[in-house]
């Protein structure tokens, strides 16, 4: 009976619907801003001779961002360690 209950509680995985009109973009700069309330802004930019051009902005919560980072680390088979003494300043909400 416990097995049936576990199976019923599993989340269904939804299929990703691809938008063919959305163009791919090249980025070489990722600038995350993490607030103390768990909301994150991630900006993606491209460096060109004319300057750095913002390509996209994404707002999400900290849990989704952590899953995003975990997925990238898994895909790259790269799990960095935090350097000693390095801290990240979180932006406070206003």
PDB file with one MODEL, atoms N, CA, C and O in Angstrom:
MODEL        1
ATOM      1  N   UNK A   1       0.817  -1.189   0.000  1.00  0.00           N
ATOM      2  CA  UNK A   1       0.000   0.000   0.000  1.00  0.00           C
ATOM      3  C   UNK A   1       0.867   1.262   0.000  1.00  0.00           C
ATOM      4  O   UNK A   1       0.526   2.252  -0.647  1.00  0.00           O
ATOM      5  N   UNK A   2       1.990   1.224   0.727  1.00  0.00           N
ATOM      6  CA  UNK A   2       2.884   2.378   0.776  1.00  0.00           C
ATOM      7  C   UNK A   2       3.496   2.662  -0.595  1.00  0.00           C
ATOM      8  O   UNK A   2       3.712   3.820  -0.951  1.00  0.00           O
ATOM      9  N   UNK A   3       3.776   1.603  -1.367  1.00  0.00           N
ATOM     10  CA  UNK A   3       4.343   1.800  -2.702  1.00  0.00           C
ATOM     11  C   UNK A   3       3.371   2.547  -3.599  1.00  0.00           C
ATOM     12  O   UNK A   3       3.778   3.431  -4.352  1.00  0.00           O
ATOM     13  N   UNK A   4       2.097   2.203  -3.528  1.00  0.00           N
ATOM     14  CA  UNK A   4       1.100   2.869  -4.352  1.00  0.00           C
ATOM     15  C   UNK A   4       1.020   4.355  -3.997  1.00  0.00           C
ATOM     16  O   UNK A   4       0.894   5.196  -4.888  1.00  0.00           O
ATOM     17  N   UNK A   5       1.090   4.684  -2.713  1.00  0.00           N
ATOM     18  CA  UNK A   5       1.031   6.060  -2.268  1.00  0.00           C
ATOM     19  C   UNK A   5       2.232   6.856  -2.794  1.00  0.00           C
ATOM     20  O   UNK A   5       2.084   7.999  -3.226  1.00  0.00           O
ATOM     21  N   UNK A   6       3.424   6.241  -2.752  1.00  0.00           N
ATOM     22  CA  UNK A   6       4.614   6.916  -3.282  1.00  0.00           C
ATOM     23  C   UNK A   6       4.464   7.190  -4.768  1.00  0.00           C
ATOM     24  O   UNK A   6       4.794   8.286  -5.220  1.00  0.00           O
ATOM     25  N   UNK A   7       3.978   6.235  -5.535  1.00  0.00           N
ATOM     26  CA  UNK A   7       3.808   6.408  -6.978  1.00  0.00           C
ATOM     27  C   UNK A   7       2.793   7.497  -7.290  1.00  0.00           C
ATOM     28  O   UNK A   7       2.974   8.249  -8.247  1.00  0.00           O
ATOM     29  N   UNK A   8       1.727   7.595  -6.499  1.00  0.00           N
ATOM     30  CA  UNK A   8       0.713   8.614  -6.726  1.00  0.00           C
ATOM     31  C   UNK A   8       1.252  10.019  -6.463  1.00  0.00           C
ATOM     32  O   UNK A   8       0.769  10.984  -7.055  1.00  0.00           O
ATOM     33  N   UNK A   9       2.242  10.144  -5.586  1.00  0.00           N
ATOM     34  CA  UNK A   9       2.766  11.449  -5.210  1.00  0.00           C
ATOM     35  C   UNK A   9       3.895  11.929  -6.116  1.00  0.00           C
ATOM     36  O   UNK A   9       4.339  13.069  -5.981  1.00  0.00           O
ATOM     37  N   UNK A  10       4.368  11.096  -7.029  1.00  0.00           N
ATOM     38  CA  UNK A  10       5.441  11.514  -7.934  1.00  0.00           C
ATOM     39  C   UNK A  10       4.938  12.621  -8.852  1.00  0.00           C
ATOM     40  O   UNK A  10       3.808  12.582  -9.338  1.00  0.00           O
ATOM     41  N   UNK A  11       5.799  13.605  -9.077  1.00  0.00           N
ATOM     42  CA  UNK A  11       5.448  14.697  -9.971  1.00  0.00           C
ATOM     43  C   UNK A  11       5.487  14.222 -11.416  1.00  0.00           C
ATOM     44  O   UNK A  11       6.347  13.434 -11.808  1.00  0.00           O
ATOM     45  N   UNK A  12       4.536  14.717 -12.193  1.00  0.00           N
ATOM     46  CA  UNK A  12       4.549  14.411 -13.613  1.00  0.00           C
ATOM     47  C   UNK A  12       5.514  15.364 -14.306  1.00  0.00           C
ATOM     48  O   UNK A  12       5.518  16.562 -14.023  1.00  0.00           O
ATOM     49  N   UNK A  13       6.321  14.841 -15.202  1.00  0.00           N
ATOM     50  CA  UNK A  13       7.260  15.657 -15.953  1.00  0.00           C
ATOM     51  C   UNK A  13       6.552  16.137 -17.213  1.00  0.00           C
ATOM     52  O   UNK A  13       6.072  15.339 -18.018  1.00  0.00           O
ATOM     53  N   UNK A  14       6.497  17.463 -17.368  1.00  0.00           N
ATOM     54  CA  UNK A  14       5.842  18.019 -18.541  1.00  0.00           C
ATOM     55  C   UNK A  14       6.832  18.116 -19.692  1.00  0.00           C
ATOM     56  O   UNK A  14       8.023  18.353 -19.491  1.00  0.00           O
ATOM     57  N   UNK A  15       6.319  17.928 -20.895  1.00  0.00           N
ATOM     58  CA  UNK A  15       7.143  18.033 -22.096  1.00  0.00           C
ATOM     59  C   UNK A  15       7.480  19.500 -22.352  1.00  0.00           C
ATOM     60  O   UNK A  15       6.631  20.378 -22.199  1.00  0.00           O
ATOM     61  N   UNK A  16       8.729  19.754 -22.744  1.00  0.00           N
ATOM     62  CA  UNK A  16       9.155  21.103 -23.083  1.00  0.00           C
ATOM     63  C   UNK A  16       8.667  21.438 -24.486  1.00  0.00           C
ATOM     64  O   UNK A  16       8.978  20.734 -25.447  1.00  0.00           O
ATOM     65  N   UNK A  17       7.911  22.502 -24.595  1.00  0.00           N
ATOM     66  CA  UNK A  17       7.418  22.943 -25.891  1.00  0.00           C
ATOM     67  C   UNK A  17       8.432  23.937 -26.452  1.00  0.00           C
ATOM     68  O   UNK A  17       8.698  24.970 -25.839  1.00  0.00           O
ATOM     69  N   UNK A  18       8.987  23.628 -27.599  1.00  0.00           N
ATOM     70  CA  UNK A  18      10.012  24.459 -28.234  1.00  0.00           C
ATOM     71  C   UNK A  18       9.348  25.553 -29.065  1.00  0.00           C
ATOM     72  O   UNK A  18       8.447  25.281 -29.859  1.00  0.00           O
ATOM     73  N   UNK A  19       9.803  26.795 -28.875  1.00  0.00           N
ATOM     74  CA  UNK A  19       9.319  27.921 -29.670  1.00  0.00           C
ATOM     75  C   UNK A  19      10.278  28.109 -30.841  1.00  0.00           C
ATOM     76  O   UNK A  19      11.371  28.641 -30.645  1.00  0.00           O
ATOM     77  N   UNK A  20       9.907  27.690 -32.053  1.00  0.00           N
ATOM     78  CA  UNK A  20      10.822  27.787 -33.197  1.00  0.00           C
ATOM     79  C   UNK A  20      11.115  29.220 -33.632  1.00  0.00           C
ATOM     80  O   UNK A  20      12.066  29.446 -34.381  1.00  0.00           O
ATOM     81  N   UNK A  21      10.327  30.189 -33.184  1.00  0.00           N
ATOM     82  CA  UNK A  21      10.546  31.585 -33.560  1.00  0.00           C
ATOM     83  C   UNK A  21      11.532  32.291 -32.634  1.00  0.00           C
ATOM     84  O   UNK A  21      11.951  33.415 -32.912  1.00  0.00           O
ATOM     85  N   UNK A  22      11.902  31.637 -31.538  1.00  0.00           N
ATOM     86  CA  UNK A  22      12.838  32.225 -30.592  1.00  0.00           C
ATOM     87  C   UNK A  22      14.263  31.996 -31.096  1.00  0.00           C
ATOM     88  O   UNK A  22      14.707  30.850 -31.175  1.00  0.00           O
ATOM     89  N   UNK A  23      14.990  33.067 -31.440  1.00  0.00           N
ATOM     90  CA  UNK A  23      16.336  32.874 -31.996  1.00  0.00           C
ATOM     91  C   UNK A  23      17.347  32.538 -30.901  1.00  0.00           C
ATOM     92  O   UNK A  23      17.225  33.020 -29.775  1.00  0.00           O
ATOM     93  N   UNK A  24      18.340  31.718 -31.223  1.00  0.00           N
ATOM     94  CA  UNK A  24      19.418  31.492 -30.262  1.00  0.00           C
ATOM     95  C   UNK A  24      20.291  32.747 -30.174  1.00  0.00           C
ATOM     96  O   UNK A  24      20.425  33.498 -31.140  1.00  0.00           O
ATOM     97  N   UNK A  25      20.875  32.955 -29.002  1.00  0.00           N
ATOM     98  CA  UNK A  25      21.751  34.110 -28.823  1.00  0.00           C
ATOM     99  C   UNK A  25      23.096  33.635 -28.293  1.00  0.00           C
ATOM    100  O   UNK A  25      23.179  32.630 -27.586  1.00  0.00           O
ATOM    101  N   UNK A  26      24.134  34.360 -28.638  1.00  0.00           N
ATOM    102  CA  UNK A  26      25.472  34.075 -28.115  1.00  0.00           C
ATOM    103  C   UNK A  26      25.690  34.950 -26.896  1.00  0.00           C
ATOM    104  O   UNK A  26      25.461  36.158 -26.950  1.00  0.00           O
ATOM    105  N   UNK A  27      26.128  34.354 -25.801  1.00  0.00           N
ATOM    106  CA  UNK A  27      26.450  35.140 -24.625  1.00  0.00           C
ATOM    107  C   UNK A  27      27.834  34.752 -24.140  1.00  0.00           C
ATOM    108  O   UNK A  27      28.250  33.599 -24.255  1.00  0.00           O
ATOM    109  N   UNK A  28      28.539  35.734 -23.596  1.00  0.00           N
ATOM    110  CA  UNK A  28      29.836  35.440 -22.987  1.00  0.00           C
ATOM    111  C   UNK A  28      29.970  36.125 -21.632  1.00  0.00           C
ATOM    112  O   UNK A  28      31.066  36.220 -21.079  1.00  0.00           O
ATOM    113  N   UNK A  29      28.840  36.603 -21.100  1.00  0.00           N
ATOM    114  CA  UNK A  29      28.833  37.218 -19.781  1.00  0.00           C
ATOM    115  C   UNK A  29      27.514  36.875 -19.092  1.00  0.00           C
ATOM    116  O   UNK A  29      26.437  37.089 -19.648  1.00  0.00           O
ATOM    117  N   UNK A  30      27.613  36.347 -17.892  1.00  0.00           N
ATOM    118  CA  UNK A  30      26.435  36.080 -17.071  1.00  0.00           C
ATOM    119  C   UNK A  30      26.611  36.865 -15.781  1.00  0.00           C
ATOM    120  O   UNK A  30      27.609  36.712 -15.077  1.00  0.00           O
ATOM    121  N   UNK A  31      25.627  37.709 -15.481  1.00  0.00           N
ATOM    122  CA  UNK A  31      25.705  38.582 -14.310  1.00  0.00           C
ATOM    123  C   UNK A  31      24.515  38.312 -13.394  1.00  0.00           C
ATOM    124  O   UNK A  31      23.431  38.851 -13.619  1.00  0.00           O
ATOM    125  N   UNK A  32      24.702  37.478 -12.357  1.00  0.00           N
ATOM    126  CA  UNK A  32      23.585  37.213 -11.445  1.00  0.00           C
ATOM    127  C   UNK A  32      23.526  38.241 -10.322  1.00  0.00           C
ATOM    128  O   UNK A  32      24.559  38.691  -9.827  1.00  0.00           O
ATOM    129  N   UNK A  33      22.330  38.602  -9.931  1.00  0.00           N
ATOM    130  CA  UNK A  33      22.087  39.454  -8.765  1.00  0.00           C
ATOM    131  C   UNK A  33      21.089  38.716  -7.884  1.00  0.00           C
ATOM    132  O   UNK A  33      19.950  38.481  -8.287  1.00  0.00           O
ATOM    133  N   UNK A  34      21.521  38.352  -6.684  1.00  0.00           N
ATOM    134  CA  UNK A  34      20.701  37.562  -5.779  1.00  0.00           C
ATOM    135  C   UNK A  34      20.255  38.455  -4.620  1.00  0.00           C
ATOM    136  O   UNK A  34      21.087  39.046  -3.932  1.00  0.00           O
ATOM    137  N   UNK A  35      18.960  38.549  -4.408  1.00  0.00           N
ATOM    138  CA  UNK A  35      18.449  39.355  -3.297  1.00  0.00           C
ATOM    139  C   UNK A  35      18.334  38.505  -2.036  1.00  0.00           C
ATOM    140  O   UNK A  35      18.351  37.276  -2.106  1.00  0.00           O
ATOM    141  N   UNK A  36      18.219  39.154  -0.894  1.00  0.00           N
ATOM    142  CA  UNK A  36      18.110  38.430   0.371  1.00  0.00           C
ATOM    143  C   UNK A  36      16.761  37.736   0.532  1.00  0.00           C
ATOM    144  O   UNK A  36      16.625  36.863   1.388  1.00  0.00           O
ATOM    145  N   UNK A  37      15.764  38.101  -0.267  1.00  0.00           N
ATOM    146  CA  UNK A  37      14.456  37.453  -0.179  1.00  0.00           C
ATOM    147  C   UNK A  37      14.326  36.244  -1.108  1.00  0.00           C
ATOM    148  O   UNK A  37      13.244  35.670  -1.237  1.00  0.00           O
ATOM    149  N   UNK A  38      15.436  35.856  -1.759  1.00  0.00           N
ATOM    150  CA  UNK A  38      15.425  34.659  -2.599  1.00  0.00           C
ATOM    151  C   UNK A  38      15.086  34.900  -4.056  1.00  0.00           C
ATOM    152  O   UNK A  38      15.054  33.949  -4.837  1.00  0.00           O
ATOM    153  N   UNK A  39      14.833  36.134  -4.446  1.00  0.00           N
ATOM    154  CA  UNK A  39      14.561  36.456  -5.844  1.00  0.00           C
ATOM    155  C   UNK A  39      15.888  36.752  -6.540  1.00  0.00           C
ATOM    156  O   UNK A  39      16.756  37.424  -5.983  1.00  0.00           O
ATOM    157  N   UNK A  40      16.034  36.245  -7.760  1.00  0.00           N
ATOM    158  CA  UNK A  40      17.287  36.399  -8.501  1.00  0.00           C
ATOM    159  C   UNK A  40      17.038  37.019  -9.865  1.00  0.00           C
ATOM    160  O   UNK A  40      16.058  36.701 -10.539  1.00  0.00           O
ATOM    161  N   UNK A  41      17.932  37.902 -10.257  1.00  0.00           N
ATOM    162  CA  UNK A  41      17.944  38.472 -11.603  1.00  0.00           C
ATOM    163  C   UNK A  41      19.221  37.996 -12.258  1.00  0.00           C
ATOM    164  O   UNK A  41      20.308  38.187 -11.712  1.00  0.00           O
ATOM    165  N   UNK A  42      19.105  37.381 -13.419  1.00  0.00           N
ATOM    166  CA  UNK A  42      20.289  36.930 -14.160  1.00  0.00           C
ATOM    167  C   UNK A  42      20.280  37.659 -15.498  1.00  0.00           C
ATOM    168  O   UNK A  42      19.319  37.575 -16.262  1.00  0.00           O
ATOM    169  N   UNK A  43      21.363  38.372 -15.764  1.00  0.00           N
ATOM    170  CA  UNK A  43      21.490  39.079 -17.039  1.00  0.00           C
ATOM    171  C   UNK A  43      22.520  38.366 -17.896  1.00  0.00           C
ATOM    172  O   UNK A  43      23.582  37.975 -17.414  1.00  0.00           O
ATOM    173  N   UNK A  44      22.201  38.202 -19.157  1.00  0.00           N
ATOM    174  CA  UNK A  44      23.088  37.580 -20.129  1.00  0.00           C
ATOM    175  C   UNK A  44      23.499  38.656 -21.131  1.00  0.00           C
ATOM    176  O   UNK A  44      22.655  39.398 -21.634  1.00  0.00           O
ATOM    177  N   UNK A  45      24.801  38.739 -21.419  1.00  0.00           N
ATOM    178  CA  UNK A  45      25.301  39.789 -22.303  1.00  0.00           C
ATOM    179  C   UNK A  45      26.352  39.238 -23.257  1.00  0.00           C
ATOM    180  O   UNK A  45      26.913  38.162 -23.051  1.00  0.00           O
ATOM    181  N   UNK A  46      26.597  40.010 -24.301  1.00  0.00           N
ATOM    182  CA  UNK A  46      27.593  39.682 -25.312  1.00  0.00           C
ATOM    183  C   UNK A  46      28.582  40.833 -25.402  1.00  0.00           C
ATOM    184  O   UNK A  46      28.183  41.997 -25.421  1.00  0.00           O
ATOM    185  N   UNK A  47      29.866  40.514 -25.458  1.00  0.00           N
ATOM    186  CA  UNK A  47      30.897  41.540 -25.598  1.00  0.00           C
ATOM    187  C   UNK A  47      31.258  41.681 -27.079  1.00  0.00           C
ATOM    188  O   UNK A  47      31.673  40.719 -27.726  1.00  0.00           O
ATOM    189  N   UNK A  48      31.094  42.879 -27.590  1.00  0.00           N
ATOM    190  CA  UNK A  48      31.411  43.204 -28.985  1.00  0.00           C
ATOM    191  C   UNK A  48      32.396  44.368 -29.009  1.00  0.00           C
ATOM    192  O   UNK A  48      32.598  45.021 -27.986  1.00  0.00           O
ATOM    193  N   UNK A  49      33.010  44.637 -30.159  1.00  0.00           N
ATOM    194  CA  UNK A  49      33.920  45.796 -30.230  1.00  0.00           C
ATOM    195  C   UNK A  49      33.229  47.103 -29.829  1.00  0.00           C
ATOM    196  O   UNK A  49      33.873  48.012 -29.304  1.00  0.00           O
ATOM    197  N   UNK A  50      31.924  47.194 -30.077  1.00  0.00           N
ATOM    198  CA  UNK A  50      31.171  48.402 -29.739  1.00  0.00           C
ATOM    199  C   UNK A  50      30.912  48.523 -28.241  1.00  0.00           C
ATOM    200  O   UNK A  50      30.617  49.612 -27.749  1.00  0.00           O
ATOM    201  N   UNK A  51      31.020  47.425 -27.524  1.00  0.00           N
ATOM    202  CA  UNK A  51      30.755  47.420 -26.091  1.00  0.00           C
ATOM    203  C   UNK A  51      30.025  46.152 -25.689  1.00  0.00           C
ATOM    204  O   UNK A  51      29.837  45.250 -26.506  1.00  0.00           O
ATOM    205  N   UNK A  52      29.618  46.085 -24.444  1.00  0.00           N
ATOM    206  CA  UNK A  52      28.887  44.935 -23.935  1.00  0.00           C
ATOM    207  C   UNK A  52      27.398  45.200 -24.096  1.00  0.00           C
ATOM    208  O   UNK A  52      26.889  46.236 -23.668  1.00  0.00           O
ATOM    209  N   UNK A  53      26.706  44.250 -24.720  1.00  0.00           N
ATOM    210  CA  UNK A  53      25.289  44.416 -25.028  1.00  0.00           C
ATOM    211  C   UNK A  53      24.487  43.359 -24.274  1.00  0.00           C
ATOM    212  O   UNK A  53      24.736  42.160 -24.398  1.00  0.00           O
ATOM    213  N   UNK A  54      23.527  43.829 -23.494  1.00  0.00           N
ATOM    214  CA  UNK A  54      22.653  42.907 -22.776  1.00  0.00           C
ATOM    215  C   UNK A  54      21.760  42.179 -23.786  1.00  0.00           C
ATOM    216  O   UNK A  54      21.158  42.808 -24.655  1.00  0.00           O
ATOM    217  N   UNK A  55      21.680  40.851 -23.666  1.00  0.00           N
ATOM    218  CA  UNK A  55      20.892  40.033 -24.588  1.00  0.00           C
ATOM    219  C   UNK A  55      19.564  39.578 -23.983  1.00  0.00           C
ATOM    220  O   UNK A  55      18.552  39.505 -24.680  1.00  0.00           O
ATOM    221  N   UNK A  56      19.573  39.272 -22.684  1.00  0.00           N
ATOM    222  CA  UNK A  56      18.361  38.772 -22.040  1.00  0.00           C
ATOM    223  C   UNK A  56      18.451  38.980 -20.542  1.00  0.00           C
ATOM    224  O   UNK A  56      19.542  39.071 -19.979  1.00  0.00           O
ATOM    225  N   UNK A  57      17.279  39.055 -19.893  1.00  0.00           N
ATOM    226  CA  UNK A  57      17.162  39.151 -18.436  1.00  0.00           C
ATOM    227  C   UNK A  57      16.168  38.098 -17.981  1.00  0.00           C
ATOM    228  O   UNK A  57      15.117  37.915 -18.595  1.00  0.00           O
ATOM    229  N   UNK A  58      16.504  37.413 -16.912  1.00  0.00           N
ATOM    230  CA  UNK A  58      15.617  36.400 -16.360  1.00  0.00           C
ATOM    231  C   UNK A  58      15.468  36.661 -14.870  1.00  0.00           C
ATOM    232  O   UNK A  58      16.455  36.890 -14.172  1.00  0.00           O
ATOM    233  N   UNK A  59      14.239  36.626 -14.388  1.00  0.00           N
ATOM    234  CA  UNK A  59      13.973  36.738 -12.958  1.00  0.00           C
ATOM    235  C   UNK A  59      13.396  35.405 -12.514  1.00  0.00           C
ATOM    236  O   UNK A  59      12.480  34.871 -13.140  1.00  0.00           O
ATOM    237  N   UNK A  60      13.942  34.874 -11.427  1.00  0.00           N
ATOM    238  CA  UNK A  60      13.476  33.591 -10.912  1.00  0.00           C
ATOM    239  C   UNK A  60      13.738  33.535  -9.414  1.00  0.00           C
ATOM    240  O   UNK A  60      14.313  34.462  -8.842  1.00  0.00           O
ATOM    241  N   UNK A  61      13.320  32.454  -8.786  1.00  0.00           N
ATOM    242  CA  UNK A  61      13.609  32.337  -7.356  1.00  0.00           C
ATOM    243  C   UNK A  61      14.880  31.515  -7.151  1.00  0.00           C
ATOM    244  O   UNK A  61      15.380  30.868  -8.070  1.00  0.00           O
ATOM    245  N   UNK A  62      15.377  31.560  -5.939  1.00  0.00           N
ATOM    246  CA  UNK A  62      16.660  30.933  -5.623  1.00  0.00           C
ATOM    247  C   UNK A  62      16.654  29.416  -5.853  1.00  0.00           C
ATOM    248  O   UNK A  62      17.655  28.853  -6.295  1.00  0.00           O
ATOM    249  N   UNK A  63      15.533  28.758  -5.557  1.00  0.00           N
ATOM    250  CA  UNK A  63      15.456  27.307  -5.750  1.00  0.00           C
ATOM    251  C   UNK A  63      15.585  26.924  -7.219  1.00  0.00           C
ATOM    252  O   UNK A  63      16.291  25.974  -7.557  1.00  0.00           O
ATOM    253  N   UNK A  64      14.904  27.664  -8.089  1.00  0.00           N
ATOM    254  CA  UNK A  64      14.992  27.394  -9.534  1.00  0.00           C
ATOM    255  C   UNK A  64      16.406  27.669 -10.028  1.00  0.00           C
ATOM    256  O   UNK A  64      16.937  26.920 -10.848  1.00  0.00           O
ATOM    257  N   UNK A  65      17.016  28.745  -9.528  1.00  0.00           N
ATOM    258  CA  UNK A  65      18.381  29.080  -9.938  1.00  0.00           C
ATOM    259  C   UNK A  65      19.365  27.994  -9.509  1.00  0.00           C
ATOM    260  O   UNK A  65      20.267  27.639 -10.268  1.00  0.00           O
ATOM    261  N   UNK A  66      19.197  27.461  -8.289  1.00  0.00           N
ATOM    262  CA  UNK A  66      20.073  26.380  -7.828  1.00  0.00           C
ATOM    263  C   UNK A  66      19.919  25.140  -8.696  1.00  0.00           C
ATOM    264  O   UNK A  66      20.907  24.479  -9.013  1.00  0.00           O
ATOM    265  N   UNK A  67      18.685  24.818  -9.087  1.00  0.00           N
ATOM    266  CA  UNK A  67      18.456  23.673  -9.973  1.00  0.00           C
ATOM    267  C   UNK A  67      19.099  23.919 -11.338  1.00  0.00           C
ATOM    268  O   UNK A  67      19.666  23.006 -11.937  1.00  0.00           O
ATOM    269  N   UNK A  68      19.007  25.156 -11.823  1.00  0.00           N
ATOM    270  CA  UNK A  68      19.630  25.556 -13.083  1.00  0.00           C
ATOM    271  C   UNK A  68      21.142  25.315 -13.028  1.00  0.00           C
ATOM    272  O   UNK A  68      21.719  24.724 -13.941  1.00  0.00           O
ATOM    273  N   UNK A  69      21.771  25.778 -11.950  1.00  0.00           N
ATOM    274  CA  UNK A  69      23.220  25.603 -11.776  1.00  0.00           C
ATOM    275  C   UNK A  69      23.568  24.122 -11.657  1.00  0.00           C
ATOM    276  O   UNK A  69      24.542  23.667 -12.256  1.00  0.00           O
ATOM    277  N   UNK A  70      22.784  23.366 -10.893  1.00  0.00           N
ATOM    278  CA  UNK A  70      23.015  21.924 -10.769  1.00  0.00           C
ATOM    279  C   UNK A  70      22.957  21.230 -12.124  1.00  0.00           C
ATOM    280  O   UNK A  70      23.782  20.366 -12.421  1.00  0.00           O
ATOM    281  N   UNK A  71      21.977  21.612 -12.950  1.00  0.00           N
ATOM    282  CA  UNK A  71      21.842  21.006 -14.277  1.00  0.00           C
ATOM    283  C   UNK A  71      23.030  21.344 -15.174  1.00  0.00           C
ATOM    284  O   UNK A  71      23.508  20.487 -15.917  1.00  0.00           O
ATOM    285  N   UNK A  72      23.505  22.577 -15.109  1.00  0.00           N
ATOM    286  CA  UNK A  72      24.676  22.961 -15.906  1.00  0.00           C
ATOM    287  C   UNK A  72      25.912  22.197 -15.436  1.00  0.00           C
ATOM    288  O   UNK A  72      26.677  21.687 -16.254  1.00  0.00           O
ATOM    289  N   UNK A  73      26.108  22.118 -14.114  1.00  0.00           N
ATOM    290  CA  UNK A  73      27.263  21.384 -13.577  1.00  0.00           C
ATOM    291  C   UNK A  73      27.210  19.920 -13.994  1.00  0.00           C
ATOM    292  O   UNK A  73      28.229  19.341 -14.372  1.00  0.00           O
ATOM    293  N   UNK A  74      26.030  19.323 -13.927  1.00  0.00           N
ATOM    294  CA  UNK A  74      25.871  17.928 -14.328  1.00  0.00           C
ATOM    295  C   UNK A  74      26.194  17.750 -15.818  1.00  0.00           C
ATOM    296  O   UNK A  74      26.906  16.821 -16.198  1.00  0.00           O
ATOM    297  N   UNK A  75      25.664  18.650 -16.655  1.00  0.00           N
ATOM    298  CA  UNK A  75      25.887  18.546 -18.105  1.00  0.00           C
ATOM    299  C   UNK A  75      27.367  18.700 -18.459  1.00  0.00           C
ATOM    300  O   UNK A  75      27.859  18.040 -19.374  1.00  0.00           O
ATOM    301  N   UNK A  76      28.075  19.570 -17.734  1.00  0.00           N
ATOM    302  CA  UNK A  76      29.492  19.804 -18.000  1.00  0.00           C
ATOM    303  C   UNK A  76      30.406  18.840 -17.247  1.00  0.00           C
ATOM    304  O   UNK A  76      31.610  18.794 -17.498  1.00  0.00           O
ATOM    305  N   UNK A  77      29.830  18.074 -16.324  1.00  0.00           N
ATOM    306  CA  UNK A  77      30.597  17.218 -15.421  1.00  0.00           C
ATOM    307  C   UNK A  77      31.678  18.053 -14.729  1.00  0.00           C
ATOM    308  O   UNK A  77      32.847  17.670 -14.665  1.00  0.00           O
ATOM    309  N   UNK A  78      31.244  19.205 -14.216  1.00  0.00           N
ATOM    310  CA  UNK A  78      32.146  20.155 -13.553  1.00  0.00           C
ATOM    311  C   UNK A  78      31.463  20.651 -12.283  1.00  0.00           C
ATOM    312  O   UNK A  78      30.398  21.267 -12.342  1.00  0.00           O
ATOM    313  N   UNK A  79      32.076  20.381 -11.146  1.00  0.00           N
ATOM    314  CA  UNK A  79      31.510  20.758  -9.858  1.00  0.00           C
ATOM    315  C   UNK A  79      32.539  21.592  -9.107  1.00  0.00           C
ATOM    316  O   UNK A  79      33.357  21.052  -8.362  1.00  0.00           O
ATOM    317  N   UNK A  80      32.499  22.917  -9.304  1.00  0.00           N
ATOM    318  CA  UNK A  80      33.518  23.778  -8.693  1.00  0.00           C
ATOM    319  C   UNK A  80      33.375  23.846  -7.177  1.00  0.00           C
ATOM    320  O   UNK A  80      32.295  23.646  -6.621  1.00  0.00           O
ATOM    321  N   UNK A  81      34.500  24.134  -6.528  1.00  0.00           N
ATOM    322  CA  UNK A  81      34.513  24.338  -5.085  1.00  0.00           C
ATOM    323  C   UNK A  81      34.570  25.836  -4.825  1.00  0.00           C
ATOM    324  O   UNK A  81      35.163  26.588  -5.599  1.00  0.00           O
ATOM    325  N   UNK A  82      33.954  26.261  -3.736  1.00  0.00           N
ATOM    326  CA  UNK A  82      33.978  27.670  -3.368  1.00  0.00           C
ATOM    327  C   UNK A  82      35.376  28.031  -2.897  1.00  0.00           C
ATOM    328  O   UNK A  82      35.913  27.371  -2.007  1.00  0.00           O
ATOM    329  N   UNK A  83      35.986  29.079  -3.483  1.00  0.00           N
ATOM    330  CA  UNK A  83      37.320  29.501  -3.037  1.00  0.00           C
ATOM    331  C   UNK A  83      37.273  29.979  -1.587  1.00  0.00           C
ATOM    332  O   UNK A  83      36.299  30.604  -1.165  1.00  0.00           O
ATOM    333  N   UNK A  84      38.319  29.686  -0.835  1.00  0.00           N
ATOM    334  CA  UNK A  84      38.387  30.118   0.559  1.00  0.00           C
ATOM    335  C   UNK A  84      38.405  31.648   0.630  1.00  0.00           C
ATOM    336  O   UNK A  84      39.097  32.324  -0.131  1.00  0.00           O
ATOM    337  N   UNK A  85      37.626  32.155   1.564  1.00  0.00           N
ATOM    338  CA  UNK A  85      37.611  33.591   1.788  1.00  0.00           C
ATOM    339  C   UNK A  85      36.761  34.386   0.810  1.00  0.00           C
ATOM    340  O   UNK A  85      36.625  35.599   0.971  1.00  0.00           O
ATOM    341  N   UNK A  86      36.184  33.741  -0.200  1.00  0.00           N
ATOM    342  CA  UNK A  86      35.386  34.473  -1.169  1.00  0.00           C
ATOM    343  C   UNK A  86      33.920  34.455  -0.739  1.00  0.00           C
ATOM    344  O   UNK A  86      33.351  33.394  -0.483  1.00  0.00           O
ATOM    345  N   UNK A  87      33.325  35.629  -0.664  1.00  0.00           N
ATOM    346  CA  UNK A  87      31.916  35.733  -0.315  1.00  0.00           C
ATOM    347  C   UNK A  87      31.180  36.491  -1.413  1.00  0.00           C
ATOM    348  O   UNK A  87      31.768  37.282  -2.150  1.00  0.00           O
ATOM    349  N   UNK A  88      29.900  36.232  -1.501  1.00  0.00           N
ATOM    350  CA  UNK A  88      29.064  36.905  -2.487  1.00  0.00           C
ATOM    351  C   UNK A  88      28.112  37.809  -1.741  1.00  0.00           C
ATOM    352  O   UNK A  88      27.431  37.384  -0.808  1.00  0.00           O
ATOM    353  N   UNK A  89      28.070  39.054  -2.156  1.00  0.00           N
ATOM    354  CA  UNK A  89      27.189  40.024  -1.511  1.00  0.00           C
ATOM    355  C   UNK A  89      25.811  39.924  -2.136  1.00  0.00           C
ATOM    356  O   UNK A  89      25.664  40.110  -3.344  1.00  0.00           O
ATOM    357  N   UNK A  90      24.802  39.635  -1.331  1.00  0.00           N
ATOM    358  CA  UNK A  90      23.430  39.596  -1.816  1.00  0.00           C
ATOM    359  C   UNK A  90      22.822  40.986  -1.734  1.00  0.00           C
ATOM    360  O   UNK A  90      23.073  41.733  -0.789  1.00  0.00           O
ATOM    361  N   UNK A  91      22.027  41.319  -2.726  1.00  0.00           N
ATOM    362  CA  UNK A  91      21.359  42.616  -2.749  1.00  0.00           C
ATOM    363  C   UNK A  91      20.130  42.566  -1.862  1.00  0.00           C
ATOM    364  O   UNK A  91      19.342  41.624  -1.950  1.00  0.00           O
ATOM    365  N   UNK A  92      19.954  43.554  -1.018  1.00  0.00           N
ATOM    366  CA  UNK A  92      18.768  43.587  -0.172  1.00  0.00           C
ATOM    367  C   UNK A  92      17.592  44.151  -0.957  1.00  0.00           C
ATOM    368  O   UNK A  92      17.759  44.993  -1.839  1.00  0.00           O
ATOM    369  N   UNK A  93      16.398  43.669  -0.617  1.00  0.00           N
ATOM    370  CA  UNK A  93      15.220  44.191  -1.316  1.00  0.00           C
ATOM    371  C   UNK A  93      14.892  45.577  -0.787  1.00  0.00           C
ATOM    372  O   UNK A  93      15.134  45.882   0.381  1.00  0.00           O
ATOM    373  N   UNK A  94      14.347  46.398  -1.642  1.00  0.00           N
ATOM    374  CA  UNK A  94      13.989  47.774  -1.245  1.00  0.00           C
ATOM    375  C   UNK A  94      12.522  48.004  -1.429  1.00  0.00           C
ATOM    376  O   UNK A  94      12.029  49.098  -1.151  1.00  0.00           O
TER     377      UNK A  94
ENDMDL
END
